Amino acid sequence: MLNETTTRPDASEYASYYEKYVSLVPEGEIVATLSHQLDETLSTLRGLTEAQANSRYAPGKWSVKELIGHVIDGERIFGHRAFCFARNDQAALPGFEQDDYVRAANFDARQLSDLADEFEHVRRANLFVLRSLDNEAWLRRGTASDNEVSVRALAYIMAGHETHHLRILRERYL
């Protein structure tokens, strides 16, 4: 029997916009990838100072804390979508405007350590759900942001979204 956690989603499983994230995910078992990423990301975040976390690489760009907060928001939203669709919930889920979310969150008023802890808890919660899924649940689909998406694709989107933003952190901020 095919293990759906080791098979990449095909392009019919997600909106073309998300290809930039899915393409960043290495071959292998996606839950293991998400778990490994958690360790790498926490190591990076816990190695930053508060001064670094408050910095911006250009005027008008997010601070490091805002970037981390955005990754947390994405993790929470993609995880919620995966949970709903895995449970065969057919209700369409809304999109979200990332800049509005970041503006409303006031991430810069928070401590970097709190943001790292929050990311850890949200990722671990998502890992518990994903580890519990059978192959059928991984292939279930639903509608989010007016686009059909599979649970499997959402796991890849989570991983790729984190990779994308950690690369930006390393290349532009550090």
FILUMPA-256824 format. One record per atom (N, C-alpha, C, O): atom name; y, z, x; residue number from 0. Coordinates in steps of 0.2 Angstrom, whole numbers. Layout:
BEGIN
  mimar      Y      Z      X  pafi
     CA      Y      Z      X   NUM
...
***
This chain:
BEGIN
  mimar      Y      Z      X  pafi
      N     -6      0      4     0
     CA      0      0      0     0
      C      6      0      4     0
      O      7      4      9     0
      N     11     -4      2     1
     CA     17     -5      6     1
      C     21      2      5     1
      O     22      5      0     1
      N     24      4     11     2
     CA     28     10     11     2
      C     36      8     10     2
      O     38      5     15     2
      N     39      9      4     3
     CA     45      6      3     3
      C     51     10      7     3
      O     56      7      7     3
      N     49     15     11     4
     CA     54     18     15     4
      C     55     15     22     4
      O     59     16     26     4
      N     50     10     23     5
     CA     50      7     30     5
      C     52      0     29     5
      O     52     -4     34     5
      N     53     -2     23     6
     CA     54     -9     21     6
      C     62    -10     20     6
      O     64     -7     15     6
      N     65    -14     23     7
     CA     73    -15     22     7
      C     74    -18     15     7
      O     70    -22     13     7
      N     79    -16     12     8
     CA     81    -19      6     8
      C     83    -26      7     8
      O     86    -28     12     8
      N     81    -31      2     9
     CA     83    -37      3     9
      C     90    -38     -1     9
      O     92    -33     -4     9
      N     94    -44      0    10
     CA    100    -44     -2    10
      C    101    -44    -10    10
      O    107    -43    -12    10
      N     96    -45    -13    11
     CA     96    -44    -21    11
      C     97    -37    -23    11
      O     98    -35    -29    11
      N     96    -32    -18    12
     CA     96    -25    -20    12
      C    103    -22    -19    12
      O    103    -16    -21    12
      N    108    -25    -17    13
     CA    114    -22    -16    13
      C    120    -28    -16    13
      O    118    -33    -15    13
      N    126    -26    -18    14
     CA    132    -30    -18    14
      C    133    -33    -11    14
      O    132    -29     -6    14
      N    135    -39    -10    15
     CA    136    -42     -3    15
      C    141    -38      1    15
      O    140    -38      7    15
      N    145    -34     -2    16
     CA    150    -30      2    16
      C    146    -25      6    16
      O    149    -23     12    16
      N    141    -22      4    17
     CA    137    -17      8    17
      C    133    -20     13    17
      O    130    -16     17    17
      N    132    -27     14    18
     CA    129    -29     20    18
      C    131    -27     26    18
      O    127    -26     31    18
      N    138    -26     27    19
     CA    140    -23     33    19
      C    138    -16     35    19
      O    137    -14     41    19
      N    135    -12     30    20
     CA    132     -6     31    20
      C    125     -7     32    20
      O    122     -4     37    20
      N    121    -10     28    21
     CA    114    -11     28    21
      C    112    -14     35    21
      O    107    -12     38    21
      N    116    -19     37    22
     CA    114    -22     44    22
      C    115    -18     50    22
      O    112    -19     55    22
      N    118    -12     49    23
     CA    119     -7     55    23
      C    113     -3     56    23
      O    112      1     61    23
      N    109     -3     51    24
     CA    103      2     51    24
      C     97     -1     55    24
      O     95     -6     54    24
      N     95      3     60    25
     CA     89      0     64    25
      C     83      0     60    25
      O     82      3     54    25
      N     78     -4     62    26
     CA     71     -4     59    26
      C     68      3     60    26
      O     69      7     64    26
      N     64      4     55    27
     CA     60     10     55    27
      C     61     14     48    27
      O     63     11     43    27
      N     58     19     48    28
     CA     58     23     41    28
      C     65     26     40    28
      O     68     30     44    28
      N     68     25     34    29
     CA     75     26     33    29
      C     76     34     32    29
      O     81     36     34    29
      N     71     38     30    30
     CA     72     45     29    30
      C     72     48     36    30
      O     76     52     38    30
      N     68     45     41    31
     CA     69     48     48    31
      C     75     46     51    31
      O     78     50     55    31
      N     78     40     49    32
     CA     84     38     52    32
      C     90     42     50    32
      O     94     44     54    32
      N     90     44     43    33
     CA     95     48     40    33
      C     95     55     43    33
      O    100     58     45    33
      N     89     58     45    34
     CA     88     64     48    34
      C     90     64     55    34
      O     94     69     57    34
      N     88     59     59    35
     CA     91     58     66    35
      C     98     58     66    35
      O    101     61     71    35
      N    101     54     62    36
     CA    108     53     61    36
      C    112     60     61    36
      O    117     61     64    36
      N    109     64     56    37
     CA    112     71     55    37
      C    113     74     62    37
      O    118     77     63    37
      N    108     75     66    38
     CA    108     78     72    38
      C    114     75     77    38
      O    118     79     80    38
      N    114     68     77    39
     CA    119     65     81    39
      C    126     66     79    39
      O    130     68     83    39
      N    127     66     72    40
     CA    133     67     70    40
      C    136     74     70    40
      O    142     75     72    40
      N    132     79     69    41
     CA    134     86     70    41
      C    135     87     77    41
      O    140     91     79    41
      N    132     84     82    42
     CA    133     85     89    42
      C    140     82     91    42
      O    144     85     94    42
      N    141     77     88    43
     CA    148     73     89    43
      C    154     78     86    43
      O    159     79     89    43
      N    153     80     80    44
     CA    158     83     76    44
      C    159     90     79    44
      O    165     92     80    44
      N    154     93     81    45
     CA    154    100     84    45
      C    157    100     91    45
      O    158    105     94    45
      N    157     94     94    46
     CA    160     93    101    46
      C    168     92    101    46
      O    171     91    106    46
      N    171     91     95    47
     CA    178     90     94    47
      C    182     96     94    47
      O    179    101     91    47
      N    188     96     96    48
     CA    193    101     95    48
      C    197    100     89    48
      O    197     95     86    48
      N    200    106     87    49
     CA    204    105     81    49
      C    210    100     82    49
      O    212     96     77    49
      N    212    100     88    50
     CA    218     95     90    50
      C    215     88     89    50
      O    219     84     86    50
      N    209     87     91    51
     CA    206     80     91    51
      C    205     78     83    51
      O    206     73     81    51
      N    203     83     80    52
     CA    201     82     72    52
      C    207     81     68    52
      O    207     78     63    52
      N    213     83     71    53
     CA    219     82     67    53
      C    223     75     69    53
      O    228     73     66    53
      N    220     72     74    54
     CA    223     66     77    54
      C    222     60     73    54
      O    217     59     69    54
      N    226     55     73    55
     CA    226     48     70    55
      C    227     43     76    55
      O    230     44     80    55
      N    223     38     75    56
     CA    223     33     81    56
      C    229     28     80    56
      O    231     24     84    56
      N    233     28     74    57
     CA    239     24     73    57
      C    242     27     66    57
      O    239     31     62    57
      N    249     26     66    58
     CA    252     29     60    58
      C    249     26     54    58
      O    248     20     53    58
      N    249     30     49    59
     CA    246     28     42    59
      C    239     27     42    59
      O    236     26     36    59
      N    235     29     47    60
     CA    228     29     47    60
      C    225     36     46    60
      O    229     41     47    60
      N    219     36     43    61
     CA    216     43     42    61
      C    216     47     48    61
      O    215     44     54    61
      N    216     53     48    62
     CA    215     58     53    62
      C    207     58     54    62
      O    204     56     50    62
      N    205     61     60    63
     CA    198     62     60    63
      C    195     66     55    63
      O    190     65     52    63
      N    199     72     53    64
     CA    196     76     47    64
      C    196     71     41    64
      O    191     72     37    64
      N    201     67     40    65
     CA    200     63     34    65
      C    194     58     34    65
      O    191     57     29    65
      N    193     55     40    66
     CA    188     51     41    66
      C    181     54     39    66
      O    177     52     36    66
      N    180     60     42    67
     CA    174     64     41    67
      C    174     66     33    67
      O    168     66     31    67
      N    179     68     30    68
     CA    179     69     23    68
      C    177     63     19    68
      O    173     64     14    68
      N    179     57     21    69
     CA    177     51     18    69
      C    170     50     19    69
      O    167     48     14    69
      N    167     51     24    70
     CA    160     50     25    70
      C    156     55     21    70
      O    151     53     18    70
      N    159     61     20    71
     CA    156     66     16    71
      C    156     64      8    71
      O    151     64      5    71
      N    162     61      6    72
     CA    163     59      0    72
      C    158     53     -2    72
      O    154     53     -7    72
      N    157     48      3    73
     CA    152     43      2    73
      C    145     45      2    73
      O    141     43     -2    73
      N    144     50      6    74
     CA    137     53      6    74
      C    135     56     -1    74
      O    130     55     -3    74
      N    140     60     -3    75
     CA    139     63    -10    75
      C    138     58    -15    75
      O    134     58    -20    75
      N    142     53    -15    76
     CA    142     48    -21    76
      C    136     43    -20    76
      O    133     42    -25    76
      N    134     41    -14    77
     CA    128     37    -13    77
      C    122     41    -15    77
      O    117     38    -18    77
      N    122     47    -13    78
     CA    116     51    -15    78
      C    116     53    -22    78
      O    110     53    -25    78
      N    121     54    -25    79
     CA    121     55    -33    79
      C    118     48    -36    79
      O    114     49    -41    79
      N    121     43    -34    80
     CA    118     37    -37    80
      C    111     36    -36    80
      O    107     34    -40    80
      N    108     37    -30    81
     CA    101     37    -28    81
      C     97     42    -32    81
      O     92     40    -35    81
      N    100     48    -33    82
     CA     96     53    -37    82
      C     96     50    -45    82
      O     90     50    -48    82
      N    101     48    -47    83
     CA    101     46    -54    83
      C     96     40    -55    83
      O     92     40    -60    83
      N     97     35    -51    84
     CA     93     29    -52    84
      C     85     31    -51    84
      O     81     28    -54    84
      N     84     35    -46    85
     CA     77     37    -44    85
      C     74     40    -51    85
      O     68     40    -52    85
      N     78     44    -54    86
     CA     76     47    -60    86
      C     76     43    -66    86
      O     75     45    -72    86
      N     77     36    -65    87
     CA     77     31    -70    87
      C     83     32    -75    87
      O     82     29    -81    87
      N     88     35    -73    88
     CA     94     35    -77    88
      C     97     28    -77    88
      O     99     25    -72    88
      N     98     25    -83    89
     CA    101     18    -84    89
      C    108     18    -85    89
      O    111     13    -86    89
      N    111     24    -85    90
     CA    119     24    -87    90
      C    122     21    -81    90
      O    121     22    -75    90
      N    127     16    -82    91
     CA    131     13    -77    91
      C    136     19    -74    91
      O    139     23    -77    91
      N    136     19    -67    92
     CA    140     24    -64    92
      C    146     20    -61    92
      O    146     15    -59    92
      N    152     24    -61    93
     CA    158     21    -59    93
      C    159     20    -52    93
      O    155     23    -48    93
      N    164     16    -50    94
     CA    165     16    -43    94
      C    170     21    -41    94
      O    171     26    -45    94
      N    173     21    -35    95
     CA    178     26    -33    95
      C    182     23    -28    95
      O    181     18    -24    95
      N    189     25    -28    96
     CA    194     22    -24    96
      C    194     27    -18    96
      O    197     32    -18    96
      N    192     25    -12    97
     CA    192     29     -6    97
      C    198     32     -4    97
      O    199     38     -2    97
      N    204     28     -4    98
     CA    210     31     -2    98
      C    213     36     -7    98
      O    216     41     -5    98
      N    212     35    -13    99
     CA    213     40    -18    99
      C    210     47    -17    99
      O    212     52    -18    99
      N    203     46    -16   100
     CA    199     52    -15   100
      C    202     56     -8   100
      O    202     62     -9   100
      N    203     52     -3   101
     CA    205     56      3   101
      C    212     59      2   101
      O    213     65      4   101
      N    217     56     -2   102
     CA    223     59     -3   102
      C    222     65     -7   102
      O    226     70     -6   102
      N    218     65    -12   103
     CA    217     71    -16   103
      C    213     77    -13   103
      O    214     82    -16   103
      N    210     75     -8   104
     CA    205     81     -5   104
      C    209     85      0   104
      O    206     91      1   104
      N    214     83      3   105
     CA    218     88      8   105
      C    213     90     13   105
      O    213     96     15   105
      N    210     85     16   106
     CA    205     87     22   106
      C    208     90     28   106
      O    205     94     31   106
      N    215     88     29   107
     CA    218     90     35   107
      C    219     98     35   107
      O    221    101     40   107
      N    219    101     29   108
     CA    220    108     28   108
      C    214    112     30   108
      O    214    118     30   108
      N    209    109     31   109
     CA    202    112     32   109
      C    201    113     39   109
      O    203    109     43   109
      N    196    117     41   110
     CA    194    118     47   110
      C    188    112     49   110
      O    184    111     44   110
      N    188    110     55   111
     CA    183    105     57   111
      C    176    108     56   111
      O    172    104     53   111
      N    175    114     58   112
     CA    168    117     57   112
      C    166    117     50   112
      O    160    116     48   112
      N    171    118     45   113
     CA    169    118     38   113
      C    167    111     36   113
      O    162    110     32   113
      N    170    106     38   114
     CA    168     99     36   114
      C    162     97     39   114
      O    158     94     36   114
      N    160     99     45   115
     CA    154     98     49   115
      C    148    101     45   115
      O    143     98     43   115
      N    149    107     43   116
     CA    144    111     39   116
      C    143    108     32   116
      O    138    107     30   116
      N    149    106     29   117
     CA    148    102     22   117
      C    144     96     23   117
      O    140     94     19   117
      N    146     92     28   118
     CA    142     86     29   118
      C    134     87     30   118
      O    130     84     27   118
      N    133     93     34   119
     CA    126     94     35   119
      C    122     96     28   119
      O    117     94     27   119
      N    126    100     24   120
     CA    123    102     18   120
      C    122     96     13   120
      O    116     96     10   120
      N    127     92     13   121
     CA    126     86      8   121
      C    120     82     11   121
      O    116     79      7   121
      N    120     80     17   122
     CA    115     76     20   122
      C    108     79     19   122
      O    103     76     17   122
      N    107     86     20   123
     CA    101     89     19   123
      C     99     89     12   123
      O     93     88     10   123
      N    103     90      7   124
     CA    102     89      0   124
      C     99     82     -2   124
      O     94     82     -5   124
      N    102     77      1   125
     CA    100     70      0   125
      C     93     69      3   125
      O     89     66      0   125
      N     92     72      9   126
     CA     85     71     12   126
      C     80     74      8   126
      O     74     71      7   126
      N     81     80      5   127
     CA     76     83      1   127
      C     74     79     -5   127
      O     68     78     -7   127
      N     79     76     -8   128
     CA     78     71    -14   128
      C     74     65    -12   128
      O     69     63    -14   128
      N     77     62     -6   129
     CA     73     56     -4   129
      C     66     57     -2   129
      O     62     52     -3   129
      N     65     62      2   130
     CA     58     64      4   130
      C     53     65     -2   130
      O     47     64     -1   130
      N     56     66     -8   131
     CA     51     68    -14   131
      C     50     61    -18   131
      O     45     62    -22   131
      N     53     56    -16   132
     CA     52     50    -20   132
      C     45     46    -19   132
      O     43     46    -13   132
      N     42     43    -24   133
     CA     37     39    -23   133
      C     39     32    -22   133
      O     45     31    -23   133
      N     35     27    -20   134
     CA     37     20    -19   134
      C     40     17    -25   134
      O     45     13    -25   134
      N     38     19    -31   135
     CA     41     16    -37   135
      C     48     18    -38   135
      O     52     14    -40   135
      N     49     25    -37   136
     CA     56     27    -37   136
      C     61     24    -32   136
      O     67     22    -34   136
      N     58     22    -26   137
     CA     62     19    -21   137
      C     65     12    -23   137
      O     70     10    -21   137
      N     61      9    -27   138
     CA     63      2    -30   138
      C     67      2    -36   138
      O     69     -4    -38   138
      N     68      7    -39   139
     CA     71      8    -46   139
      C     79      6    -44   139
      O     81      7    -39   139
      N     82      3    -49   140
     CA     88      0    -49   140
      C     93      3    -54   140
      O     90      5    -60   140
      N     99      3    -53   141
     CA    104      5    -58   141
      C    110      1    -56   141
      O    111     -3    -52   141
      N    115      2    -60   142
     CA    122     -1    -60   142
      C    127      4    -57   142
      O    128      9    -61   142
      N    130      3    -52   143
     CA    136      7    -49   143
      C    141      2    -47   143
      O    140     -3    -44   143
      N    147      4    -49   144
     CA    153      0    -47   144
      C    152     -7    -50   144
      O    154    -12    -46   144
      N    149     -8    -55   145
     CA    148    -15    -59   145
      C    143    -19    -55   145
      O    143    -25    -56   145
      N    139    -16    -50   146
     CA    134    -20    -46   146
      C    128    -16    -47   146
      O    127    -10    -47   146
      N    122    -20    -47   147
     CA    116    -18    -47   147
      C    114    -16    -40   147
      O    116    -19    -35   147
      N    110    -10    -39   148
     CA    109     -7    -33   148
      C    102     -3    -33   148
      O    101      0    -38   148
      N     98     -4    -28   149
     CA     91      0    -28   149
      C     92      6    -25   149
      O     97      7    -21   149
      N     88     11    -26   150
     CA     88     17    -23   150
      C     87     16    -15   150
      O     90     19    -11   150
      N     82     12    -13   151
     CA     81     10     -6   151
      C     88      8     -3   151
      O     89     10      2   151
      N     91      3     -6   152
     CA     97      1     -3   152
      C    102      6     -3   152
      O    106      6      2   152
      N    103     11     -7   153
     CA    108     16     -7   153
      C    106     21     -1   153
      O    111     23      3   153
      N    100     22      1   154
     CA     98     26      7   154
      C    101     22     13   154
      O    103     25     18   154
      N    100     15     13   155
     CA    102     11     19   155
      C    110     11     19   155
      O    113     11     25   155
      N    113     11     13   156
     CA    120     11     13   156
      C    123     18     16   156
      O    128     18     20   156
      N    120     23     14   157
     CA    122     30     17   157
      C    121     30     24   157
      O    126     32     28   157
      N    116     27     27   158
     CA    115     27     34   158
      C    120     23     38   158
      O    123     24     43   158
      N    121     17     35   159
     CA    125     12     38   159
      C    132     14     37   159
      O    136     13     42   159
      N    134     17     32   160
     CA    141     20     31   160
      C    143     25     36   160
      O    148     25     39   160
      N    138     29     37   161
     CA    139     34     42   161
      C    140     31     49   161
      O    144     33     53   161
      N    135     27     51   162
     CA    135     23     57   162
      C    142     20     58   162
      O    145     20     64   162
      N    144     16     53   163
     CA    151     12     54   163
      C    156     17     55   163
      O    160     16     60   163
      N    157     23     52   164
     CA    163     27     53   164
      C    162     31     59   164
      O    167     33     62   164
      N    156     33     61   165
     CA    155     36     68   165
      C    157     31     74   165
      O    160     34     79   165
      N    156     25     73   166
     CA    158     20     78   166
      C    166     20     78   166
      O    169     20     84   166
      N    169     20     72   167
     CA    176     20     72   167
      C    179     26     76   167
      O    183     26     80   167
      N    176     32     74   168
     CA    178     38     77   168
      C    177     38     85   168
      O    182     39     88   168
      N    172     35     87   169
     CA    171     35     95   169
      C    175     30     98   169
      O    178     31    103   169
      N    176     24     95   170
     CA    180     18     98   170
      C    188     19     97   170
      O    191     17    101   170
      N    190     22     92   171
     CA    197     22     90   171
      C    200     29     91   171
      O    206     29     93   171
      N    197     34     90   172
     CA    199     41     91   172
      C    198     45     97   172
      O    202     48    100   172
      N    192     43    100   173
     CA    190     48    106   173
      C    191     44    112   173
      O    189     47    118   173
***
